[in-house]
Amino acid sequence: MEKKFPSVKDDPVASAEGTIVPHNTTKRGLSSRHLQLMAIGGSIGTGLFVGIGQYLRESGPLSVVLGYLLYGLLFIWPCYLCVGEMCAYLPIPGSIFELAARYVDPAFSFAMGWVYFYACVMLVCVEYSSVATVIQYWNTDVNPAVWIAIVMVVCIALNIVAVEWYGESEFIMSSTKVLLLLGLVFLTFITMVGGNPKHDVYGFRNWTDGVMYEYYGSGNTGRFLGLFNVMVYAAFSLPGPDMPALAAGEIQNPRYTIPRVVKMTFWRIVGFYIIGTLAVGTICNPNDPRLIGAIEDGSAGSAASPWVIGIENLGIHGLPDLINALIMLSGWSCGNAFVYVSSRTLYSLAKDGQAPRFLIKCTKAGVPIYCVAVVSLITCITFLACANSTVTVFNWFIDLTTSGLIVTYTCMIVVFLCWYRALRAQGIDRKTYLPWVAPLMPYWAILAFLVGFAVTVFNGFTVFSPWSTQGFVTSYFAIGFFVVMFAFWKTWHRTSFVKPAEADIYSGKAEVDAECRIWEDGGVEELRRAELARMHWARRWWEKMW
């Protein structure tokens, strides 16, 4: 059946004259290829290239692969589908947080938005400190503050230009990360069959001493905890649906682009993360002394990356320097991406009256300049790495980020379940009314919620015996922060949970319909075809690929 998108005149919030009021002051400057590479590479940071070494050592190579597979397919994939369905219908700035206020409770939206903002800022700190850690591969004499300051200045500069230029910079850096990961996978395959200076056909030798290690226990319980330990880390390093959700208001042709990006998520999880974790467990021995040293004493340098350790052990010279340089760039790129995401989150909160109003000011290019400034100021806490081991600070920020991201993604699923309930209560048929419908709902969303809840509650299971105050705070800060922010907003504004039959499904849709109608009528596509015709054949092929 052909889908019907209600026009402005069908929309109960449109004015009698059909006048459309601009919904935001940001600009739709992100193309399909920008969003696809942002979604693919936005979280391919040093977590997959550096931090994974600790979990390879503690849990074993098979546990690493299974942990990423289970968390990716049981939680991240359905979470993408939930957010994709809602944002394809109403692609407005900060859409997921605004929808939380409409379908759950304004206090829920407030708490969810501030938890996500803090998690993103901590993730920026993770990547800033990780770049300083990786650079110590070459030089441990220079104070880490120098490298942190350089990375920070570049990321700020890229985030205060027009969003299309930010998109281009992130497209280039994300492309580099994708090529790096593909190159490492091919390198692993070539060397494991003997294509290395030692002519060592090592195959799956690193999988022979047990592939699921006992962690924090013995027997099957220890092996399960090792697997769960990896799932918690995957919550940090696997990208969630936050990038397309936060960029929804700045995407060109959103009702076409967002579903495409979401539907490709399954192949990204399998193609990059599952195969990538399989490769790193193959090329690097989990019991390598340098990998153990990096975990036990917080050393940096060559022990920072299991990929570099594996390549050096094969007697390959020169390549480890190149790999380390690209890993450094990947951390830089991820920091750049989450300066964007955290600033847009803060902008969304301000626009909805949940943060100071002066933050909604945008430049002529559509950049929320004060939000970028606030994010940059907060991330100066990364300079803690100057007084402590950069690896130690790196792990603090990882724990803080992980707990915040798990809470936020689980809340996104709650928003979808309330959205689904509101549609049913108001007699709206998803299959005929919505531009794109996620499959297997709401059953997959319910399963994902249970997985997210379990990981949220038990993500800090190691901090209780022996007791670690610092570990408890970093592992469970997000839960406490969410409860406090929720209680504060609900008490101050006396908000109520939204009744499904009264949920606001239409506000803002008229403006989006008007924008998308330009694409549907083909006017923009005609200009696009004319632009492609003027390009060189190689550039034309490149653009069409996306």
C-alpha positions in Angstrom: 0.0 0.0 0.0 1.3 3.5 -0.8 2.2 5.4 2.3 0.4 8.7 2.8 2.2 11.6 4.4 -0.4 14.0 5.8 0.0 17.5 4.3 0.1 20.7 6.2 -3.7 21.2 5.9 -4.2 17.8 7.5 -2.1 18.7 10.5 -4.0 20.0 13.5 -1.2 22.3 14.5 -0.8 24.1 11.2 -2.3 27.6 11.0 -5.4 28.3 9.1 -3.5 30.2 6.4 -1.0 27.3 6.1 1.8 29.6 7.3 5.0 27.7 8.3 7.1 29.0 11.1 10.7 27.9 11.0 11.3 25.3 13.7 14.9 26.0 14.5 17.9 28.1 13.6 20.3 25.3 12.9 20.7 24.4 9.2 20.3 21.2 7.2 23.9 21.1 6.0 24.6 17.3 6.5 24.3 15.1 3.4 23.6 11.4 3.3 27.3 10.5 3.0 28.1 12.8 6.0 25.6 11.1 8.2 26.6 7.6 7.1 30.3 8.1 7.9 29.4 9.9 11.1 27.3 6.9 12.2 29.9 4.4 11.0 33.0 6.2 12.4 31.6 8.4 15.1 32.5 5.9 17.8 35.4 4.0 16.1 37.8 5.7 18.4 40.6 4.5 20.6 38.2 2.2 22.4 38.4 -0.4 19.6 42.1 0.2 19.0 43.6 0.8 22.5 41.3 0.1 25.4 40.2 -3.3 24.0 43.6 -4.8 25.0 42.6 -4.9 28.6 39.5 -7.0 27.9 41.4 -9.2 25.5 43.7 -10.0 28.4 41.1 -10.4 31.1 38.3 -12.2 29.2 39.9 -14.0 26.2 39.5 -13.7 22.5 36.2 -15.6 22.1 34.6 -13.6 24.9 35.6 -10.4 23.2 33.9 -11.4 20.0 30.8 -12.8 21.7 30.5 -9.8 24.0 30.4 -7.4 21.1 28.1 -9.7 19.1 25.5 -10.1 21.8 25.5 -6.5 22.9 25.4 -5.2 19.4 22.5 -7.4 18.1 20.4 -7.6 21.3 20.7 -3.9 22.3 22.3 -1.5 19.9 20.6 -2.8 16.7 17.1 -2.6 18.1 17.8 0.7 19.7 18.8 2.1 16.3 15.5 0.8 14.8 13.5 2.4 17.6 15.2 5.8 17.2 15.1 5.6 13.4 11.3 5.1 13.3 10.6 8.1 15.5 13.2 10.4 14.0 12.2 9.6 10.4 8.7 10.8 11.3 9.8 13.9 13.1 13.4 14.9 12.3 13.9 18.0 14.4 16.9 19.2 16.5 17.3 17.2 19.6 14.3 15.1 18.5 14.8 12.2 20.9 14.7 14.4 24.0 11.8 16.4 22.8 9.9 13.2 22.0 10.7 12.0 25.5 8.8 15.0 26.9 5.9 14.4 24.6 5.5 10.6 25.2 6.9 9.9 28.7 7.3 12.9 31.0 9.0 16.3 30.7 11.0 15.4 33.8 12.1 12.2 32.0 13.3 14.3 29.0 15.2 16.7 31.3 17.0 13.9 33.1 17.7 11.9 30.0 19.1 15.0 28.2 21.4 16.0 31.0 22.7 12.4 31.5 23.4 12.2 27.8 25.1 15.6 27.8 27.4 14.6 30.6 28.2 11.2 29.0 29.1 12.9 25.7 31.4 15.5 27.4 33.1 12.6 29.3 33.5 10.8 25.9 35.2 13.9 24.5 37.6 13.8 27.6 38.2 10.1 26.9 39.3 10.8 23.3 41.4 13.8 24.3 43.3 11.8 27.0 43.6 8.8 24.7 45.3 10.9 22.0 47.8 12.0 24.7 48.3 8.3 25.7 48.9 7.2 22.1 51.4 10.0 21.4 53.5 8.7 24.3 54.4 5.8 22.0 56.9 8.2 20.5 57.6 10.7 23.3 57.1 10.4 27.0 59.0 13.5 27.9 56.5 16.1 26.8 53.8 17.0 29.3 50.4 15.5 28.1 48.9 18.9 28.5 50.6 20.0 25.2 48.9 17.3 23.2 45.5 17.7 24.9 45.6 21.4 24.1 46.4 20.9 20.5 43.6 18.4 20.0 41.2 20.6 21.8 41.9 23.7 19.7 41.5 21.8 16.4 38.2 20.2 17.5 36.8 23.6 18.6 37.8 25.2 15.3 36.1 22.4 13.3 32.9 22.8 15.4 32.5 26.6 15.0 32.5 26.6 11.2 29.3 25.9 9.2 27.9 22.4 9.8 28.6 21.3 6.2 32.3 21.9 6.8 32.2 20.0 10.0 30.5 17.2 8.1 33.3 17.2 5.5 36.0 17.1 8.2 34.3 14.3 10.0 33.7 12.5 6.7 37.4 12.5 5.9 38.5 11.5 9.4 35.9 8.8 9.7 36.9 7.5 6.2 40.4 7.2 7.5 39.3 5.2 10.6 37.2 2.8 8.4 40.1 2.3 6.1 42.4 1.7 9.1 40.2 -1.0 10.5 39.8 -2.7 7.1 43.5 -2.5 6.6 44.2 -4.1 10.0 41.7 -6.9 9.3 43.4 -7.6 5.9 46.8 -7.4 7.5 45.8 -9.9 10.1 44.6 -12.3 7.4 47.8 -11.9 5.4 50.1 -12.4 8.3 48.3 -15.3 9.9 48.8 -17.4 6.7 52.5 -16.6 6.6 52.8 -13.2 4.9 55.1 -11.7 7.5 58.9 -11.2 7.8 59.2 -14.4 10.0 57.1 -16.5 7.6 55.2 -17.6 10.6 51.9 -19.3 9.8 50.5 -18.6 13.2 46.8 -19.0 12.2 44.7 -19.1 15.4 47.5 -20.0 17.7 46.5 -17.2 20.1 43.2 -19.0 20.6 44.7 -22.3 21.7 45.2 -21.5 25.4 41.5 -21.2 26.2 39.3 -18.7 24.4 37.0 -17.7 27.3 39.0 -16.8 30.4 37.8 -17.0 33.9 37.2 -13.5 35.3 36.3 -12.6 38.8 35.3 -16.2 39.5 36.0 -19.7 38.5 34.5 -22.3 36.2 31.4 -21.4 34.1 30.6 -18.5 36.4 34.0 -16.9 35.8 33.7 -17.4 32.0 30.2 -15.8 32.1 31.5 -12.8 34.0 34.3 -12.5 31.5 31.8 -12.3 28.7 29.6 -9.8 30.6 32.7 -7.8 31.3 33.2 -7.4 27.5 29.5 -6.5 27.0 30.0 -3.6 29.5 33.0 -2.4 27.5 31.1 -2.8 24.3 28.6 -0.3 25.7 31.3 2.2 25.6 32.9 1.4 22.2 29.9 0.4 20.1 28.2 3.4 18.5 24.6 4.0 19.5 21.8 5.8 17.6 22.6 9.1 19.2 24.5 10.5 16.1 21.5 10.3 13.7 19.1 11.3 16.5 21.0 14.4 17.4 21.8 15.3 13.8 18.2 14.8 12.7 17.5 18.5 12.5 20.6 19.1 10.3 20.2 16.3 7.8 19.2 16.8 4.2 16.2 14.8 3.0 15.9 13.2 6.5 12.9 10.9 5.8 15.0 9.2 3.2 18.5 9.4 4.8 17.7 8.3 8.4 16.1 5.0 7.5 19.0 4.2 5.1 21.5 4.8 7.8 19.6 2.8 10.4 19.1 -0.2 8.2 22.8 -0.4 7.5 23.6 -0.6 11.2 23.5 -4.4 11.3 26.2 -4.7 8.6 28.3 -2.1 10.4 28.1 -4.1 13.7 29.1 -7.3 11.9 31.5 -5.9 9.4 33.5 -3.6 11.6 33.1 -4.6 15.2 32.6 -8.4 15.1 35.3 -9.0 12.4 37.5 -6.3 14.0 37.4 -8.0 17.4 38.0 -11.4 15.8 41.1 -9.9 14.1 42.6 -8.3 17.2 42.3 -11.5 19.2 44.1 -13.3 16.3 47.0 -11.0 15.8 47.8 -10.2 19.4 48.6 -12.8 22.1 46.3 -12.1 25.1 49.2 -13.1 27.4 51.8 -10.8 25.9 54.0 -9.4 28.7 53.7 -5.8 27.3 49.9 -6.1 27.3 49.9 -7.3 30.9 52.2 -4.5 31.8 50.0 -1.9 30.3 47.1 -3.1 32.4 49.0 -3.6 35.7 51.1 -0.4 35.8 49.2 2.0 33.5 52.1 2.3 31.1 51.7 3.9 27.7 53.9 3.8 24.7 53.9 0.6 22.6 51.7 -1.2 25.1 48.9 1.2 24.4 47.5 -0.8 21.5 47.2 -4.6 21.1 47.3 -4.1 17.3 50.7 -2.4 17.5 52.0 -5.1 19.9 50.9 -7.9 17.5 52.5 -6.2 14.5 55.8 -5.6 16.3 55.9 -9.2 17.4 55.8 -10.3 13.8 59.0 -8.3 13.1 57.3 -5.7 10.9 59.1 -2.4 11.1 57.8 1.1 10.2 54.2 -0.1 10.0 53.6 0.2 13.8 54.4 3.9 13.6 51.9 4.4 10.8 49.2 2.4 12.6 49.8 4.3 15.8 49.5 7.6 13.9 46.2 6.5 12.4 44.9 5.4 15.8 45.8 8.8 17.2 43.8 10.4 14.3 40.8 8.1 15.1 40.7 9.3 18.7 41.0 12.9 17.4 38.1 12.3 15.0 35.9 10.7 17.7 36.6 13.7 20.0 35.6 16.0 17.2 32.4 14.1 16.6 31.3 14.2 20.2 32.0 17.9 20.6 29.4 18.3 17.9 27.0 15.9 19.6 27.3 17.3 23.1 26.9 20.9 21.9 23.8 19.9 20.0 22.4 18.2 23.0 23.0 21.3 25.1 21.4 23.4 22.4 18.3 21.1 22.4 18.0 21.4 26.2 18.2 25.2 26.0 15.6 25.3 23.1 13.2 23.3 25.3 13.7 25.5 28.3 15.8 23.0 30.2 19.1 24.9 30.1 19.9 28.7 30.1 18.2 30.4 27.2 21.3 32.3 26.0 22.7 28.9 24.8 20.2 28.9 21.8 22.1 31.7 20.1 23.5 30.4 16.7 25.9 32.0 14.3 24.8 32.9 10.7 26.1 29.4 9.7 23.7 27.8 12.1 26.3 26.8 14.8 25.2 27.1 18.5 28.4 28.9 19.4 27.8 29.3 23.1 27.0 25.6 23.4 30.4 24.7 21.8 32.1 27.1 24.2 30.5 25.5 27.3 31.4 22.0 26.1 35.0 23.1 25.4 35.3 24.7 28.9 34.0 21.6 30.7 36.4 19.3 28.8 39.3 21.2 30.3 39.1 18.7 33.1 41.0 16.4 30.7 44.1 18.2 32.0 43.8 16.0 35.0 46.0 13.7 32.9 48.9 16.1 33.6 48.8 15.2 37.3 48.0 11.5 36.9 48.8 8.7 34.6 47.1 9.3 31.2 46.0 5.7 31.2 44.5 6.0 34.7 42.5 9.1 33.7 41.5 7.4 30.5 39.9 4.6 32.4 38.1 7.0 34.8 36.5 8.7 31.8 35.6 5.4 30.2 33.6 4.2 33.3 31.8 7.6 33.5 31.0 7.5 29.8 29.8 3.9 29.8 27.3 4.3 32.6 25.9 7.5 31.0 25.5 5.9 27.5 23.8 2.8 28.8 21.3 4.8 30.8 20.6 7.1 27.8 20.2 4.3 25.2 17.9 2.4 27.6 15.8 5.6 28.0 15.6 5.9 24.2 13.9 2.5 24.1 11.5 3.6 26.9 10.6 6.6 24.7 9.9 4.3 21.8 7.7 2.0 23.8 5.7 5.0 25.0 5.5 6.3 21.4 4.2 2.9 20.3 1.6 3.0 23.0 0.5 6.5 22.1 0.1 5.6 18.4 -2.1 2.6 19.4 -4.1 4.7 21.9 -4.8 7.3 19.2 -5.7 4.8 16.5 -2.8 5.5 14.2 -1.7 2.7 12.0 2.1 2.7 11.9 2.3 0.9 8.5 0.2 3.4 6.6 0.9 6.6 8.5 4.7 6.6 9.2 7.4 7.2 6.5 9.4 4.2 7.8 8.4 1.3 10.2 10.9 -0.6 12.3 10.5 -4.4 12.1 9.6 -6.8 15.0 8.3 -4.1 17.2 7.5 -3.8 20.1 9.0 -7.2 21.0 12.5 -6.4 20.0 12.4 -3.2 21.9 11.2 -5.0 25.0 14.1 -7.5 24.8 16.6 -4.6 24.3 15.2 -2.8 27.3 15.8 -5.9 29.5 19.4 -6.2 28.2 20.0 -2.5 28.8 18.5 -2.6 32.3 20.7 -5.6 33.2 23.9 -4.0 31.9 23.0 -0.7 33.7 22.5 -2.4 37.1 25.4 -4.8 36.9 28.0 -2.8 34.9 30.0 -2.1 38.1 29.9 -5.6 39.6 33.6 -5.7 40.2 33.6 -2.7 42.6 31.9 -4.4 45.5 34.5 -7.0 46.4 37.0 -5.6 47.2 35.2 -2.3 47.7 36.3 0.6 45.5 34.7 4.0 46.2 36.2 5.5 43.1 35.0 2.5 41.0 31.5 2.7 42.5 31.2 6.5 41.7 32.4 6.2 38.1 30.3 3.0 37.4 27.0 4.2 38.9 27.2 8.0 38.7 24.8 8.1 35.8 22.0 6.3 37.7 22.3 8.7 40.6 22.5 11.7 38.4 19.4 10.6 36.4 17.4 10.1 39.6 18.4 13.5 41.0 17.7 15.4 37.8 14.3 13.6 37.3 13.2 14.3 40.9 14.4 18.0 40.7 12.4 18.7 37.5 9.4 16.8 38.5 9.2 18.6 41.9 10.0 22.0 40.6 7.6 21.9 37.7 5.1 19.4 39.0 5.1 17.5 35.8 2.9 14.5 35.1 3.4 11.3 33.1 1.9 11.7 29.7 -1.3 9.8 29.0 -1.0 7.8 25.7 -4.3 9.2 24.3 -3.1 12.8 25.0 0.5 12.5 23.7 1.5 15.2 21.2 2.2 13.4 18.0 1.8 16.3 15.5 3.6 19.4 16.8 6.5 20.4 14.4 5.4 18.0 11.7 3.9 20.6 9.5 7.3 22.3 9.1 9.0 19.0 8.4 6.4 18.1 5.9 7.0 21.3 4.0 10.8 20.8 4.0 10.5 17.2 2.9 8.0 18.0 0.2 10.7 19.9 -1.7 12.7 16.7 -1.9 9.6 14.6 -2.7 8.7 17.0 -5.6 12.1 16.5 -7.1 13.2 20.1 -7.2 16.3 19.5 -5.2 17.1 16.3 -7.1 17.0 18.1 -10.4 19.6 20.6 -9.1 21.6 17.7 -7.7 21.6 15.9 -11.1 22.8 19.1 -12.8 25.5 19.5 -10.3 26.7 15.9 -10.8 26.7 16.4 -14.6 29.3 19.2 -14.2 31.6 17.0 -12.0 34.6 15.0 -13.2 33.7 11.3 -13.7 35.7 10.2 -10.6 34.0 12.7 -8.3 30.6 11.9 -9.8 31.2 8.2 -9.1 32.2 9.0 -5.5 29.2 11.1 -4.9 26.8 8.5 -6.3 28.3 5.8 -4.1 26.9 7.6 -1.1 
